[in-house]
Amino acid sequence: MQSLRDGNYYACKQMKQHFESIEQVNNLREIQALRRLNPHPNILTLHEVVFDRKSGSLALICELMDMNIYELIRGRRHPLSEKKIMCYMYQLCRSLDHMHRNGIFHRDVKPENILIRQDVLKLGDFGSCRSVCSTQPYTEYISTRWYRAPECLLTDGFYSYKMDLWSAGCVFFEIASLQPLFPGANELDQIAKIHEVIGTPAEKTLIKFKQVLFHFRNKNGRQEIFYNFLYEPKQKLEFLLCRQAWIRGRPRAPSPTV
């Protein structure tokens, strides 16, 4: 949509829910999160909140981006350059770091919610976000299935901000290979696909899970890096950004243009 005030184009997110008061609007998690996290070069900018008291309708006016990551890689025959992949993942990790440091985790990191414009990447759609200090258990069926962390699949809502790092790893693989890493048809198939690639978690990790659905034997020949990256939260970003052999030095994110 084009603004009559400045002539610039913006994205308008019309909320399906109707609200009774401005207080209810201001308590919306997505609005609170965007206000807390802005401004940041890798977080979608919220420009205005438009609330109509009579109808109860609400719209969020945000900056306009070119496309999302899913649209970027959909139908591509050849992968992106390593330099571009590094650039995008570096920016995604910066957005997650900023968000987690400010006490928020996203809970729905996926290609459709990662927006780009002129190679500047921004994380958007905070409709599922929660505070890192909020009380567990959380909603079980959160996050899109293909990007859902094992702790979301194997427990009754006992997960944390670390689930965002799993999702980022799945996005990393998909950007690099143009194929989803774990395209499960349902919850059981999702767990099966995860275990087929990285094996089952260690016993000490399984103890942390409240409900283990089933167990697979570990397959020989799987790289330890995938096990550590995907099951040990403290090492996830280290493996993603620091320990991959093809990464040489710190990638630079392009500066946003006004």
C-alpha positions as CSV (number, residue, x, y, z in Angstrom):
1,M,0.0,0.0,0.0
2,Q,1.1,3.6,-0.7
3,S,1.1,6.2,2.0
4,L,-0.8,9.4,1.2
5,R,1.6,11.3,3.6
6,D,5.0,10.5,2.2
7,G,4.2,8.6,-1.0
8,N,6.2,5.6,0.1
9,Y,5.0,2.0,-0.2
10,Y,4.5,-0.1,2.9
11,A,3.4,-3.6,3.8
12,C,0.0,-3.9,5.6
13,K,-0.7,-6.9,7.8
14,Q,-4.4,-7.0,8.5
15,M,-5.1,-9.0,11.7
16,K,-8.0,-11.5,11.6
17,Q,-8.8,-11.0,15.3
18,H,-11.0,-8.1,16.3
19,F,-10.1,-6.1,19.4
20,E,-12.2,-4.2,21.9
21,S,-9.8,-1.6,23.1
22,I,-6.4,0.0,22.5
23,E,-5.2,-1.6,25.7
24,Q,-5.9,-5.0,24.2
25,V,-4.0,-4.0,21.1
26,N,-1.0,-2.8,23.0
27,N,-0.9,-6.1,24.9
28,L,-0.6,-8.1,21.7
29,R,2.7,-10.1,21.8
30,E,3.6,-9.3,18.2
31,I,3.3,-5.5,18.7
32,Q,5.2,-5.6,22.0
33,A,8.0,-7.7,20.4
34,L,8.4,-5.4,17.4
35,R,8.4,-2.3,19.5
36,R,11.0,-3.8,21.8
37,L,13.2,-5.1,19.0
38,N,13.1,-2.1,16.7
39,P,15.2,-0.6,15.4
40,H,17.5,-3.3,14.3
41,P,18.9,-3.9,10.8
42,N,17.7,-7.5,10.7
43,I,14.3,-7.2,12.3
44,L,11.3,-6.1,10.3
45,T,10.5,-2.4,11.0
46,L,7.0,-1.7,12.5
47,H,6.1,1.9,11.3
48,E,2.5,2.2,12.6
49,V,-0.3,0.4,14.4
50,V,-3.8,1.3,12.9
51,F,-6.7,0.4,15.2
52,D,-10.3,1.3,14.3
53,R,-12.4,1.4,17.6
54,K,-15.7,1.1,15.8
55,S,-15.0,-2.1,13.9
56,G,-12.3,-3.4,16.2
57,S,-10.0,-4.1,13.2
58,L,-6.3,-3.8,13.5
59,A,-3.5,-3.4,10.9
60,L,0.2,-3.4,11.3
61,I,2.1,-1.1,8.9
62,C,5.6,-2.4,8.3
63,E,8.4,-1.8,5.8
64,L,8.0,-3.4,2.4
65,M,10.4,-6.1,1.5
66,D,11.0,-7.7,-1.9
67,M,10.3,-11.3,-1.1
68,N,10.9,-14.1,1.4
69,I,13.5,-16.8,1.4
70,Y,11.0,-19.4,0.3
71,E,10.2,-17.3,-2.8
72,L,13.9,-16.7,-3.4
73,I,14.8,-20.4,-3.6
74,R,11.6,-21.9,-4.9
75,G,12.1,-23.4,-8.4
76,R,15.8,-22.6,-8.5
77,R,17.9,-25.1,-10.4
78,H,21.2,-23.9,-9.2
79,P,22.1,-23.1,-5.6
80,L,23.0,-19.6,-4.4
81,S,26.7,-18.7,-4.1
82,E,28.5,-19.6,-0.8
83,K,29.1,-15.9,-0.3
84,K,25.4,-15.1,-0.5
85,I,24.4,-18.0,1.8
86,M,27.0,-16.9,4.4
87,C,25.6,-13.3,4.1
88,Y,22.0,-14.4,4.7
89,M,22.8,-16.8,7.5
90,Y,25.0,-14.3,9.3
91,Q,22.1,-11.8,9.2
92,L,19.6,-14.4,10.4
93,C,21.8,-15.3,13.3
94,R,22.2,-11.6,14.2
95,S,18.4,-11.2,14.3
96,L,18.1,-14.3,16.6
97,D,20.9,-13.1,18.8
98,H,19.3,-9.6,19.2
99,M,15.9,-11.1,19.8
100,H,17.0,-13.6,22.4
101,R,19.1,-11.0,24.2
102,N,16.0,-9.0,24.5
103,G,14.0,-11.8,26.1
104,I,12.0,-13.0,23.1
105,F,12.0,-16.2,21.1
106,H,10.2,-16.4,17.8
107,R,8.8,-20.0,17.7
108,D,8.2,-20.0,13.9
109,V,11.5,-19.4,12.1
110,K,11.0,-20.7,8.6
111,P,11.8,-19.4,5.0
112,E,8.4,-17.8,4.6
113,N,9.1,-15.6,7.7
114,I,12.5,-14.5,6.6
115,L,12.3,-11.5,4.3
116,I,14.9,-9.9,2.0
117,R,15.4,-6.7,0.1
118,Q,18.5,-6.0,-1.9
119,D,20.3,-8.8,0.1
120,V,19.3,-7.3,3.4
121,L,17.6,-10.0,5.5
122,K,15.0,-9.3,8.1
123,L,13.1,-11.6,10.4
124,G,9.3,-11.0,10.4
125,D,6.0,-12.4,11.6
126,F,6.2,-12.4,15.4
127,G,2.7,-13.6,15.9
128,S,3.9,-16.8,17.7
129,C,6.6,-15.2,19.8
130,R,6.9,-15.6,23.5
131,S,9.0,-14.2,26.4
132,V,11.9,-16.4,27.4
133,C,10.8,-15.8,31.0
134,S,7.2,-17.0,30.4
135,T,6.0,-20.2,32.2
136,Q,6.2,-23.6,30.7
137,P,4.6,-25.7,29.3
138,Y,3.9,-23.8,26.1
139,T,1.7,-24.7,23.2
140,E,2.7,-28.0,21.8
141,Y,1.8,-27.5,18.2
142,I,3.9,-24.4,17.5
143,S,6.3,-23.8,14.7
144,T,5.8,-25.2,11.2
145,R,6.4,-29.0,11.3
146,W,9.4,-29.2,9.0
147,Y,11.3,-26.7,11.2
148,R,10.1,-28.0,14.6
149,A,12.8,-28.9,17.1
150,P,12.9,-32.4,18.7
151,E,12.0,-30.9,22.1
152,C,8.8,-29.6,20.6
153,L,8.0,-33.0,19.2
154,L,9.0,-35.2,22.1
155,T,7.7,-33.2,25.1
156,D,4.4,-31.7,26.2
157,G,5.3,-28.1,25.6
158,F,8.6,-28.1,27.5
159,Y,10.9,-26.2,25.1
160,S,12.8,-22.9,25.1
161,Y,14.3,-20.2,22.9
162,K,16.8,-22.8,21.7
163,M,14.2,-24.2,19.4
164,D,14.8,-21.1,17.2
165,L,18.4,-22.3,16.6
166,W,17.2,-25.7,15.4
167,S,14.9,-23.9,12.9
168,A,17.7,-21.7,11.8
169,G,19.8,-24.8,11.1
170,C,17.0,-26.3,9.0
171,V,16.7,-23.0,7.0
172,F,20.5,-23.0,6.6
173,F,20.4,-26.5,4.9
174,E,17.4,-25.5,2.8
175,I,19.1,-22.3,1.5
176,A,22.3,-24.2,0.6
177,S,20.7,-27.3,-0.9
178,L,17.3,-25.9,-2.2
179,Q,15.6,-28.9,-0.4
180,P,14.0,-29.1,3.0
181,L,16.0,-31.0,5.5
182,F,13.2,-32.8,7.4
183,P,10.0,-32.7,5.2
184,G,7.9,-34.9,7.5
185,A,4.3,-35.8,6.5
186,N,3.1,-35.9,10.1
187,E,4.6,-35.7,13.6
188,L,5.7,-39.3,13.7
189,D,7.2,-39.1,10.2
190,Q,9.0,-35.9,11.3
191,I,10.7,-37.6,14.2
192,A,11.6,-40.6,12.0
193,K,13.2,-38.3,9.4
194,I,15.2,-36.5,12.0
195,H,16.5,-39.8,13.5
196,E,17.3,-41.2,10.1
197,V,19.7,-38.3,9.5
198,I,21.3,-37.7,12.9
199,G,20.4,-40.8,14.9
200,T,18.8,-40.8,18.3
201,P,20.0,-38.3,21.0
202,A,22.3,-39.4,23.8
203,E,20.7,-41.0,26.8
204,K,21.4,-37.9,28.9
205,T,19.6,-35.8,26.3
206,L,16.6,-38.3,26.2
207,I,16.3,-37.9,30.0
208,K,15.4,-34.3,29.4
209,F,12.5,-35.2,27.2
210,K,9.3,-35.7,29.2
211,Q,7.8,-38.0,26.6
212,V,9.8,-40.2,24.2
213,L,7.6,-41.4,21.4
214,F,9.8,-44.1,19.9
215,H,13.4,-45.0,19.5
216,F,15.6,-45.6,16.4
217,R,18.9,-47.3,16.3
218,N,21.8,-45.0,15.4
219,K,23.0,-45.5,11.8
220,N,26.7,-46.0,11.2
221,G,28.6,-43.4,9.2
222,R,26.7,-40.3,10.3
223,Q,28.8,-37.3,10.9
224,E,29.1,-36.3,14.6
225,I,28.8,-32.7,13.6
226,F,25.1,-33.1,12.7
227,Y,24.4,-34.8,16.0
228,N,26.1,-32.0,18.0
229,F,24.6,-29.3,15.9
230,L,21.0,-30.4,16.1
231,Y,20.8,-32.0,19.6
232,E,23.1,-29.9,21.7
233,P,21.7,-26.4,21.9
234,K,24.9,-24.7,23.2
235,Q,26.8,-25.8,20.1
236,K,24.2,-25.1,17.4
237,L,25.3,-21.7,16.3
238,E,28.9,-22.5,16.8
239,F,28.7,-25.3,14.3
240,L,26.6,-23.1,12.0
241,L,28.9,-20.1,11.9
242,C,32.3,-21.1,13.2
243,R,33.1,-24.8,12.5
244,Q,32.0,-25.3,8.9
245,A,35.2,-25.8,6.8
246,W,34.0,-23.5,4.0
247,I,33.5,-20.5,6.2
248,R,36.5,-18.2,6.0
249,G,36.2,-15.1,8.1
250,R,33.3,-13.0,9.2
251,P,30.7,-12.3,6.4
252,R,29.6,-8.7,5.9
253,A,25.9,-7.9,5.8
254,P,24.9,-5.2,3.3
255,S,23.7,-1.9,4.7
256,P,20.0,-1.2,4.4
257,T,19.1,1.5,1.9
258,V,16.6,4.2,2.9
